[in-house]
């Protein structure tokens, strides 16, 4: 019996991951892939054995009050209630926990541990609402400037990636929306990205934020997407060779980290950003994102098909 997989991603995501190749490879293995059209009734497009989705922006827009997005999300959830035999990669409630950086922090509380002899942690962080005095909050959480300001909502608009590096309390006064204050950790301007796809994973290195002197305004605004691309060279990035000279993560540590996070997050498709503090060698998780770009992952389409096939059997 052939397998039917519903694929629910944007045109941009479909093109970026060359998912047509996945469709073609799946067809050769008697797996039928159907691109789901949310403007049409789902009942007319299935039944689906498995649904693979990237709905983070749609779910975030629904949370922001977008009626059309909320309607689409509601129709998907209604379909899944009616068809409980359909496996979803990944469960919507587990993905929704990554939409809010406060909830993501709660998920990562177990990440203060040792794996393969390496200390794993998360930078000290706390939620803050502008208009309230940050002094006691900073003291209570033992934070020290500089601090990274991250919007509470992690998806749904370009504002989700609009962040800032604050050097003083006066700098914080320039921020206007609910956010997460996160301790900046020195990491030699290098970021390690780990892409997880079921049992498969891949690691790559990217530029990141260097140590910089405090500006007169006490704050540096930046777009997180622009400071961690493969060839980023913004005013916040380090020297060109910083990433190349940075040691790779210990493969034994990564081999322990991936299943640990899969269990903690209860997700199969995600990306994790890790930085390493040079003085202590503490490895910090600084971000988690769902269904990432998988740049440089070999045999991505084959691994995705393996994940989908295994999910249909579980």
Protein Blocks (a to p, Z undefined) as FASTA:
>chain_A
ZZdddddddfklmmmnopmlmmmmmmmnopacddddfkbcfklmmccfbdcddfklmmmm
mmnopaklmmmmmmmmmmmmmmmmbccdddfklmmmmmpmklmmmmmmmmgcceehiacd
ddddddddehiafklmmmmnopacddddddfblghiaklmmccddfbfklmmmpcbdcdd
dddddehhpacddddehjbccdddddddddddddfkopacddfklmmgfklccfkbccfk
lmmmpccddfklmmmmmmmmmmmnopabdcddddddfklopacdfbdcehifkpoiahkl
mmmmmmmmmmmmZZ
